[in-house]
Amino acid sequence: MDCLERFLTFAEQAPTAFQAIALFRKELEEKGFRELREADPWLVDAGGRYYVVRNGSSLIAFTVPQSGFSAFRIAAAHSDSPAFKLKPCFEDPAEGAYIRLNVEKYGGMIMSTWLDRPLSIAGRVIVRNGDAVESRLVDLDRDTVLIPNMPIHFNRQINDGYAFNPQVDLLPLYGEAGASGKLMEEIAENAGVKKEDILSHDLFLYSRQPASVWGADDAFFSCQRIDDLECAWGAVTAFADSEGRDSVNVCAVFDNEEVGSGTKQGADSGFLYDTLTRLGFALGASDGEIRAAVAGGFMVSADNAHAVHPNHPEKYDKQNRVYMNRGIVIKHNANQKYTTDAVSDAVFSLVCEKAGVPVQHFTNRSDIPGGSTLGNISNSHVSMNTVDIGLAQLAMHSACETAGTKDPEYLISALKAFWEQELPIVK
């Protein structure tokens, strides 16, 4: 199976952050990584390979050098994407004839792309287990609900820039009135528990549209959650296959980037700092030695970038525009929405050059504000030279996004080189 096929298989099996992290755990364990639990003491060995999970939706993996360590080399991405989330009490009868689901937006999606397409439901449930509770993954993996559009006859403004109301226009249809209670029964069956043992849930809608490779010479592919599964999968894949040197190599996949990262499992938490500190102490390093390893470290924040849209090239900066299938995108912003500076740009560009990976540079037009990502947020907790990169894609935050078929392999090659090469010395 080639690189792209592997990614598309992964993306179809990872409809939420919870499934993505479960798949990453499996991949790492197959490559000899052992799990450490945050609530337990940590014993780590020279040459060891480890990972730690928080909330079932974020993961940090690391490899320990054979003797000591001089610095941390970190790549970070995120596991979440915009979607609709089921509210705690989600069954919503309508007109005495239908059962709808009460949902709310998670993140900034393009709402119209979720209409008139089959959707399913996935995530996790928390269930009773004697005197304890445990998490169970759920993926109904069938065409379960659909959000129907209004016919144009009753909404003549639909093609003139309609403002969707998420509490009115975007409630998915599940069944007829007689379907009351059936969805929770199906969720319980999928989780392998009784309905009455489900205490709570984090469940999301996801698109059932199959991934596809298309266009002349199969140049493009489309699927759900390319932002940021493409970077997260590429980072974990490169990391698991890398041979470390004298640095501690780290791969972090955070949740909740799409809603600001300000959670216990987000980049604005202590997860990364806690992990690096506990690792250093487990290796017998002093506080000063750990701080020196951070100061001498380097981070790659990997989150996708906006390819020039063929129908709207006027929206992009004239000199700093990027395209699919042309390699790594280094992202810049004067106001530090991206954390790239001249030093981190130069260092990572040289890494890519040595690996034979093409590089492009992205900035927004000066009169169009852009988004941000987890690089500068992580840097506020663990401060080191950091570059923001990504792969170019179209339709970011759509229910179905598009990217270039050559780019996943470029990312893996670049990150593998980052973990294996001697980094250029910053004087």
ChimeraX attribute file (.defattr): number of C-alpha atoms within 10 A of each C-alpha:
attribute: neighborCount
match mode: 1-to-1
recipient: residues
	/A:1	7
	/A:2	7
	/A:3	15
	/A:4	18
	/A:5	13
	/A:6	11
	/A:7	19
	/A:8	22
	/A:9	12
	/A:10	18
	/A:11	22
	/A:12	18
	/A:13	14
	/A:14	24
	/A:15	27
	/A:16	29
	/A:17	24
	/A:18	24
	/A:19	23
	/A:20	25
	/A:21	24
	/A:22	17
	/A:23	16
	/A:24	22
	/A:25	21
	/A:26	11
	/A:27	15
	/A:28	21
	/A:29	16
	/A:30	11
	/A:31	12
	/A:32	12
	/A:33	19
	/A:34	17
	/A:35	15
	/A:36	16
	/A:37	12
	/A:38	14
	/A:39	6
	/A:40	7
	/A:41	10
	/A:42	14
	/A:43	11
	/A:44	18
	/A:45	15
	/A:46	13
	/A:47	13
	/A:48	14
	/A:49	21
	/A:50	19
	/A:51	22
	/A:52	19
	/A:53	22
	/A:54	17
	/A:55	12
	/A:56	18
	/A:57	23
	/A:58	27
	/A:59	26
	/A:60	22
	/A:61	26
	/A:62	25
	/A:63	25
	/A:64	24
	/A:65	20
	/A:66	15
	/A:67	13
	/A:68	16
	/A:69	20
	/A:70	19
	/A:71	20
	/A:72	24
	/A:73	24
	/A:74	26
	/A:75	28
	/A:76	26
	/A:77	33
	/A:78	31
	/A:79	30
	/A:80	27
	/A:81	28
	/A:82	26
	/A:83	28
	/A:84	24
	/A:85	22
	/A:86	20
	/A:87	15
	/A:88	12
	/A:89	10
	/A:90	15
	/A:91	20
	/A:92	17
	/A:93	19
	/A:94	13
	/A:95	7
	/A:96	9
	/A:97	12
	/A:98	17
	/A:99	23
	/A:100	23
	/A:101	24
	/A:102	22
	/A:103	24
	/A:104	16
	/A:105	16
	/A:106	17
	/A:107	17
	/A:108	14
	/A:109	18
	/A:110	15
	/A:111	20
	/A:112	16
	/A:113	14
	/A:114	24
	/A:115	19
	/A:116	14
	/A:117	15
	/A:118	19
	/A:119	22
	/A:120	18
	/A:121	26
	/A:122	24
	/A:123	23
	/A:124	23
	/A:125	22
	/A:126	17
	/A:127	22
	/A:128	17
	/A:129	12
	/A:130	8
	/A:131	5
	/A:132	7
	/A:133	13
	/A:134	12
	/A:135	17
	/A:136	18
	/A:137	21
	/A:138	24
	/A:139	22
	/A:140	17
	/A:141	16
	/A:142	11
	/A:143	16
	/A:144	18
	/A:145	22
	/A:146	22
	/A:147	20
	/A:148	16
	/A:149	14
	/A:150	13
	/A:151	9
	/A:152	10
	/A:153	8
	/A:154	8
	/A:155	11
	/A:156	11
	/A:157	11
	/A:158	15
	/A:159	8
	/A:160	7
	/A:161	7
	/A:162	11
	/A:163	11
	/A:164	12
	/A:165	10
	/A:166	14
	/A:167	11
	/A:168	8
	/A:169	16
	/A:170	23
	/A:171	21
	/A:172	24
	/A:173	19
	/A:174	22
	/A:175	19
	/A:176	14
	/A:177	16
	/A:178	11
	/A:179	15
	/A:180	17
	/A:181	12
	/A:182	13
	/A:183	19
	/A:184	16
	/A:185	15
	/A:186	14
	/A:187	23
	/A:188	20
	/A:189	14
	/A:190	16
	/A:191	21
	/A:192	12
	/A:193	17
	/A:194	14
	/A:195	16
	/A:196	11
	/A:197	15
	/A:198	21
	/A:199	12
	/A:200	14
	/A:201	19
	/A:202	17
	/A:203	24
	/A:204	24
	/A:205	25
	/A:206	28
	/A:207	24
	/A:208	21
	/A:209	16
	/A:210	12
	/A:211	18
	/A:212	13
	/A:213	18
	/A:214	14
	/A:215	9
	/A:216	6
	/A:217	8
	/A:218	12
	/A:219	14
	/A:220	19
	/A:221	20
	/A:222	22
	/A:223	21
	/A:224	25
	/A:225	27
	/A:226	30
	/A:227	30
	/A:228	26
	/A:229	28
	/A:230	27
	/A:231	27
	/A:232	27
	/A:233	26
	/A:234	25
	/A:235	27
	/A:236	26
	/A:237	21
	/A:238	22
	/A:239	27
	/A:240	22
	/A:241	12
	/A:242	17
	/A:243	15
	/A:244	21
	/A:245	18
	/A:246	16
	/A:247	24
	/A:248	25
	/A:249	27
	/A:250	25
	/A:251	26
	/A:252	26
	/A:253	32
	/A:254	30
	/A:255	29
	/A:256	25
	/A:257	26
	/A:258	23
	/A:259	15
	/A:260	16
	/A:261	20
	/A:262	14
	/A:263	16
	/A:264	16
	/A:265	23
	/A:266	27
	/A:267	32
	/A:268	23
	/A:269	18
	/A:270	15
	/A:271	24
	/A:272	24
	/A:273	16
	/A:274	14
	/A:275	17
	/A:276	21
	/A:277	17
	/A:278	17
	/A:279	19
	/A:280	22
	/A:281	16
	/A:282	15
	/A:283	18
	/A:284	12
	/A:285	17
	/A:286	13
	/A:287	12
	/A:288	9
	/A:289	16
	/A:290	22
	/A:291	18
	/A:292	14
	/A:293	22
	/A:294	22
	/A:295	16
	/A:296	17
	/A:297	21
	/A:298	24
	/A:299	26
	/A:300	25
	/A:301	29
	/A:302	31
	/A:303	27
	/A:304	27
	/A:305	28
	/A:306	24
	/A:307	24
	/A:308	19
	/A:309	15
	/A:310	9
	/A:311	7
	/A:312	8
	/A:313	12
	/A:314	11
	/A:315	14
	/A:316	20
	/A:317	17
	/A:318	11
	/A:319	10
	/A:320	14
	/A:321	21
	/A:322	27
	/A:323	23
	/A:324	23
	/A:325	20
	/A:326	17
	/A:327	24
	/A:328	28
	/A:329	27
	/A:330	26
	/A:331	28
	/A:332	22
	/A:333	19
	/A:334	11
	/A:335	7
	/A:336	12
	/A:337	19
	/A:338	25
	/A:339	27
	/A:340	25
	/A:341	17
	/A:342	9
	/A:343	14
	/A:344	21
	/A:345	20
	/A:346	14
	/A:347	20
	/A:348	27
	/A:349	20
	/A:350	17
	/A:351	22
	/A:352	22
	/A:353	14
	/A:354	13
	/A:355	17
	/A:356	13
	/A:357	21
	/A:358	17
	/A:359	20
	/A:360	19
	/A:361	17
	/A:362	23
	/A:363	21
	/A:364	19
	/A:365	16
	/A:366	11
	/A:367	8
	/A:368	10
	/A:369	10
	/A:370	13
	/A:371	10
	/A:372	18
	/A:373	22
	/A:374	26
	/A:375	27
	/A:376	22
	/A:377	22
	/A:378	25
	/A:379	17
	/A:380	12
	/A:381	16
	/A:382	19
	/A:383	18
	/A:384	20
	/A:385	21
	/A:386	26
	/A:387	28
	/A:388	31
	/A:389	30
	/A:390	26
	/A:391	32
	/A:392	28
	/A:393	26
	/A:394	23
	/A:395	18
	/A:396	24
	/A:397	22
	/A:398	23
	/A:399	25
	/A:400	21
	/A:401	18
	/A:402	25
	/A:403	28
	/A:404	24
	/A:405	21
	/A:406	18
	/A:407	26
	/A:408	22
	/A:409	16
	/A:410	23
	/A:411	28
	/A:412	22
	/A:413	18
	/A:414	27
	/A:415	26
	/A:416	24
	/A:417	24
	/A:418	29
	/A:419	25
	/A:420	19
	/A:421	15
	/A:422	12
	/A:423	15
	/A:424	11
	/A:425	6
	/A:426	10
	/A:427	4
